[in-house]
Amino acid sequence: MSLKDDYDFSVIENTIKDHVIDILEEELVGRDDICQCEECLIDIVCYALNRIKPNYSASLYGALYSRAYAENNSEDIRKTVTDAIDFVSSNASHDKK
């Protein structure tokens, strides 16, 4: 018997993740100089998320609060995402495609 077997922890979500992905999508428009393979995009998101304060929620109220937090910190998050793009582009974990 473990907590994972007895409780549904899948309701816990880092709502900043969706905001990071949305910003990444905006930043990639018209950028053919950036590898957009799944591996690189996931690396970019992970790099950014590891540098942004997470904001977890498990309820509608918590999700709304977290979205407001993300919107209020949107420019800092955007800067972190662009830094992540630059870092991963310069240090891709595969040969250039």
N, C-alpha and C positions, 0 to 999 in steps of 0.2 A: 504494500500500500504506500503510495507516494502522493505528494500534492499534485503532481502533473497528471496522475491518473484520476484524482478525485475532483479537480477543479479545472475550469476552462480559462486558461491564461491567454488564449488567442485573442481575447477582447482588448488586450493591452497593445497600444499602438503608439509609435513615435510619430506624431503628426508633423514634425519638422521634415521627415523623409519625403512626404508628398510635395511639400513646398520646395525642397531642394530639387526634386525631379522636374517640377514645373519650371523653375528658373533655368535648369540645365537645358530643357527643351527650347526655351526662348533664346538662350545663348548660342545654341547650335544652328539656328536658322541662318542659312547662307554661308556656313563655315565648312568648306570642304578641305580645310587644312588640318582638321581634327579627325582622328580615327573615331568612327562611330560604331565600331563593333560592340557587341554586348559586353565583352570582357573589359574594354576601356571605359564604357559608360558606367558599368557597375563600380569599377575602380574609382572613377570620378565621384560618384555618389558616396561611396564609402569614405574616401579621403575627406570630402566636405563634412559628412556627418560626424566623423571623428574629431572635427574641430569646432563644431557648433554644439552649444548646450542642448541636450535632448529635451524634449517636452512630451512626456507620455500622457496618454489619456485612456480611460476605459469606459467613458460615458459620453453622451451627447454634449452635456454641459462642459466636460473636460475638453472635448474636441473643439468646441466653439472658443473656449478660452485659449487653447493652444493655437488655433488659427489666428486669433487676434494678436497673440504674442508674435507669431511668424510675420504677420503683416507689419507690425510695429518695428520689427527688426529686419525688414526685407532688404535694406541696402547692405547691412553687414552680412547677411546670408548670401546675397548676390556676389559680394566681394569674395567670400569664402569659396563659392562655386567657381568663379572665374580663376581664382588661385588654384583650385583643384584641377580645372581644365588645363591650365598651364603646366602644372606639375606632372600630371599623368601623360600629357602629350609629349613632354620631354623625357619621360621615364617609362614608356610603354613596356608592358611585360611580354611583348612579342615583337617580331620584326615588323617594320613598316609594311602596311598593306596597300 
